[in-house]
Amino acid sequence: MYTCAKAFRLQWKIFLGTTIFVGIFSAVYEHFAHGIRSKPMIFAFLYPLVLGLIPIVAIAYVSVMKKIAYKGGIRLGVNMYYAGIATLTFGSIARGVVEIYGTTNHLMKYYTIVGCPLLGVGFLLVIIFLVKAVNDTARAEETEDGDESDIAEITE
């Protein structure tokens, strides 16, 4: 069974790599921008760091995650959440490129308009299905313990 713990332990490494890549990309782009600075470009690495790496590391090593299968609604929610992070990260980089170029574009707001709902819906789906899976796991453990005690009573 592919568990949430196994999946999240792989994914935090991916988020670490993404954070480092976006940080280096932003620094190199700023270096060749002829002295022009852009806050969205400078802080683009924060999206995968704060929204991805830190929560995944916190969740990956929780013991109950070893018992929950990484499938169905949990996987859907996680994928939507990650799509939201990717949208916001790319939008921040695109906004930085446009600012460094010295122009504006009204389409940049759509990255936020699309990214935030993806984050929110994905987060809610993950919470709902994780709570359901934890409750199902607890119920299954209770019935296993109850069966063992019934067998012990019968044999005595």
N, C-alpha and C positions, 0 to 999 in steps of 0.2 A: 504494500500500500504506500503510495506517495503521500506523505504527510505534509501538513502546513509547515512544520518545523524544518523539514528537509528543503521545501520550496523556498522558504524565507531565508534560509542560510545561504542558498545560492544567489538569491535576489539581492541581498545586501551587498554582496561582492560586486554585482553588476552596477548597483547604485554608487558604490565607491568609485568604480572606474568611470562612470558617467560624470560624477561630480568633478573628478580630477580632469577629465577631458574637457568639459565645459569651462572650467577655470583656466586651463592652459590656452584653450581656443580664444577665450575672451582676452586674456593677457596679450597674446600674440596679435590679435586684431587691434587692440588698443595701441600696441607698440607701433604698428604701421599706420596709425590713423593721423599722423602728423600733429600730435599734440591735442587732438580733440577727444574729449572724454564723454562717455555716456553711462549714466547710472544703470539703465536696464542691462547694458552689456557687462558692466563690472559685476553686478549682483546676480547674473543669470545662474551661476553655480549654486545659489542658495535654494532654488526650487528642488533639484534632486537631493540636496543635502538635508534640508529641513523637512520636506514633505516625503522624501523617500528613505534615505539612509537611516536617519535617527529613529523613525517609527519602526522600520523593519528590524533593526538591530534590537530594539526593545522587545519586539514581539517574538523574534526568532528563537529566543532561548527560554521562553516560558514553557514549563513542563507539560501543560495541557495540550500544547500544539503538537506534541509527539503522537497524540491519540486521535487527532482530527484529520480526516482525509482532505486533500487539496483537490476538490472537484466541485462541480455544479455551481451553485450560487456564490460560494467563496471565490472560486476562480474568476467568475464573471465580474464580481465586484472589484477584485484586485486588478484585473485587466482594465476596467474602466478608470479606476483610481490612477493607475500608471499612465493611461492615455491622457488624463488630465494633467499629470506632472509633465509629460512630454510636450503637451500643447502649450502650457505656460512657459516652459523652458525655451522652446523654439520661438514663441512669441516675444519673449524678452530679448533673445538674441536678434531676432528680426527688427524689433523696435530699436535696439542699439545700432544695428547696421544702418537703418534709415536715419537715425539722429547723427551718426558720424558722417554720413554722406551729406548731411546738411539740408535735409528736406523733411517733410511730414507726409503721413499717409493715414487717411481715415480708416483704412481696413485693419490697422493694428489692434484696434479695440476688440475685434472679433476673436482674437486668441484668448483674451480674458473671458469674453462672453461664452465661449465654448468650453474653455478649460475648467473654470470654476464649477459649472454644473456637473461635468464629468467627475471631478474630485468629490463633490458632495454626494452624488448618487452612488458612486463606487464605494465611498466610505460607509454610507448607510447600508448598502447591500452586504458589505463585509461584516459589519457589526451584527446585522440581523441574522445572517447565516452562521456566523461564529457562535453567537449566543445559542442558536438552535442546536448546533453541533455539540457544544459543551453540555447543554441540557440532555441531549440524547446520549452522550458518553456517560454522564453521571447516572442517568437512568439505567443504562446497560450494566454499569458497575454495581449498582444497587441490586439488580436482579441476579447478577452472578453471585454476590455475597449472600443474598437471601437463599438461593438454591443450595449453596454449600452448607448453610446452617440447617436447612431442612433435612439434608442428607445426614448430617451429624446427629440430628435428633432421632431420625429413623433408625440408624445403626446402633444407637445406645439403648 
